């Protein structure tokens, strides 16, 4: 199907962050856009205001008439949607063109120079940072992001004339295999999504295959020390990066007074005194990767310096929601043990003299089953942990798998509680806190306005 010829696009799973960027893209092209999602959210409500027709009941009768012509309608679905979903079954039975989100993203971006950021963690911040660096420079870019940029209030940036598209390359369900990267960063390959991959070896193999898709003339920028071994085509340059070593790295790191200032070192330049707009230590590494991509694609040293200083961050990525002398409250999407450990270490650097509490909502039964001991190790770096029940997303419960597995493996002496989500606000009202971080990829973030009212 030629994307230019379609008149309407229907999204099954319209409320996902990756899906919403495509919804905004098709709205910008003047297409009729509609879709289904299981529950309303701030994001779906915003999409409705922007022109999308979204409903929340699995009901074929609610599909708009404009989306029932199979010759002019494209159906896009997320792999998180169950195979027996009634609306998806209707489209299948009636011969509609049906694509996964990643396939459509691959089609849209095939004619551009795709700058992709892949990895178990760090990819949303790094890709959003890269998009900001290029967008505010003379280079420009289009961008499909996995989070809402605080600089722009959206996860889609459009450019009429830049050849570059920044993409967050998601490994879930091997989605990133649909892309044709011109250049790519790989941030990390700690095993995840074992419900899809089965083994660590299969997960690493998926990343190896992804590196074969990078186009000749392009480049791979890979974090030092990863277990996975890249396999690039002839004509693809390979660079390494990390916080303090590799072809791209930082030197002269200064942390203090609420600021982080670094010097950026590249094979052919050095940019001194770069101030991080979001001064948390994990952003040194994310920033090095983003600056490497921006530098290799023509952003000037001064544009990079200004862009890093003006970067406002991403919703739910080390996101300060309340900051007073008495109380700090952050939200962080971290939902893998390695991400949580990194997040906690960054907070410790900023608030070494304060008690740090996490409210953690585990995401997926399979991930909890596979990694509960590692979750307990990471959460044990905190002073206090409050666990809610598992957020199931696309999964059915697994017997014997609950937050209790993590709770039982936390280090002796840590203050720890299990609290059902429905009782959380009342429980928090009985306690006092200094630094609180709400962790996880589920729906706990929706509670933050209420949590602020209780704690403030």
Secondary structure as GFF3:
##gff-version 3
##sequence-region A 1 456
A	DSSP	three_ten_helix	3	5	.	.	.	ID=ss1
A	DSSP	beta_strand	8	12	.	.	.	ID=ss2
A	DSSP	alpha_helix	17	28	.	.	.	ID=ss3
A	DSSP	beta_strand	32	36	.	.	.	ID=ss4
A	DSSP	alpha_helix	42	50	.	.	.	ID=ss5
A	DSSP	beta_strand	53	55	.	.	.	ID=ss6
A	DSSP	three_ten_helix	60	62	.	.	.	ID=ss7
A	DSSP	three_ten_helix	65	67	.	.	.	ID=ss8
A	DSSP	beta_strand	73	77	.	.	.	ID=ss9
A	DSSP	alpha_helix	86	93	.	.	.	ID=ss10
A	DSSP	beta_strand	97	100	.	.	.	ID=ss11
A	DSSP	alpha_helix	101	109	.	.	.	ID=ss12
A	DSSP	beta_strand	113	118	.	.	.	ID=ss13
A	DSSP	alpha_helix	123	135	.	.	.	ID=ss14
A	DSSP	beta_strand	142	149	.	.	.	ID=ss15
A	DSSP	beta_strand	154	157	.	.	.	ID=ss16
A	DSSP	beta_strand	164	169	.	.	.	ID=ss17
A	DSSP	three_ten_helix	172	178	.	.	.	ID=ss18
A	DSSP	beta_strand	181	186	.	.	.	ID=ss19
A	DSSP	alpha_helix	194	197	.	.	.	ID=ss20
A	DSSP	alpha_helix	200	211	.	.	.	ID=ss21
A	DSSP	beta_strand	219	223	.	.	.	ID=ss22
A	DSSP	beta_strand	237	241	.	.	.	ID=ss23
A	DSSP	beta_strand	249	256	.	.	.	ID=ss24
A	DSSP	beta_strand	259	266	.	.	.	ID=ss25
A	DSSP	beta_strand	269	275	.	.	.	ID=ss26
A	DSSP	alpha_helix	282	296	.	.	.	ID=ss27
A	DSSP	alpha_helix	301	310	.	.	.	ID=ss28
A	DSSP	beta_strand	319	323	.	.	.	ID=ss29
A	DSSP	beta_strand	328	332	.	.	.	ID=ss30
A	DSSP	alpha_helix	337	350	.	.	.	ID=ss31
A	DSSP	beta_strand	356	363	.	.	.	ID=ss32
A	DSSP	alpha_helix	365	379	.	.	.	ID=ss33
A	DSSP	beta_strand	384	391	.	.	.	ID=ss34
A	DSSP	alpha_helix	403	409	.	.	.	ID=ss35
A	DSSP	beta_strand	415	418	.	.	.	ID=ss36
A	DSSP	three_ten_helix	421	423	.	.	.	ID=ss37
A	DSSP	alpha_helix	424	428	.	.	.	ID=ss38
A	DSSP	beta_strand	435	439	.	.	.	ID=ss39
A	DSSP	three_ten_helix	444	447	.	.	.	ID=ss40
A	DSSP	alpha_helix	448	455	.	.	.	ID=ss41
###
